[in-house]
Amino acid sequence: MNAINTKIKSEVIIKNYSFIFSLFIVAVVLMFVPDLAHASLESSLNGIRLKLTGVILPVLAVIGIALASVSLFTGNPQAKQHILYAVMGAVLGFGAQAIVDFIAQTVR
């Protein structure tokens, strides 16, 4: 009986996570729709690049640092590794625009 209740609870949790993930995907798609609807291919790709490097990657970097700090404060034995990965992600997230500009200048 207890195993059945556990299975039902896990199915409900999976449904909740899939619903949240679906909402996230819809939000990301809707965020890019205005750029794609009223632009040429080059300008729409440039708009997507600017949103990725200017908004999404820095936000993900901050979320990663926050999760790594929670890992540290909860006493996770791999907290140092989490912080290292979060800092590397933050460097890439905040420096993504500079990296893209450098590559674009090198190619030209």
Secondary structure, 3 states (H helix, E strand, C coil): CHHHHHHHHHHHHHHHHHHHHHHHHHHHHHHHHHHHHCCCHHHHHHHHHHHHHHHHHHHHHHHHHHHHHHHHHCCCCCHHHHHHHHHHHHHHHHHHHHHHHHHHHHHC
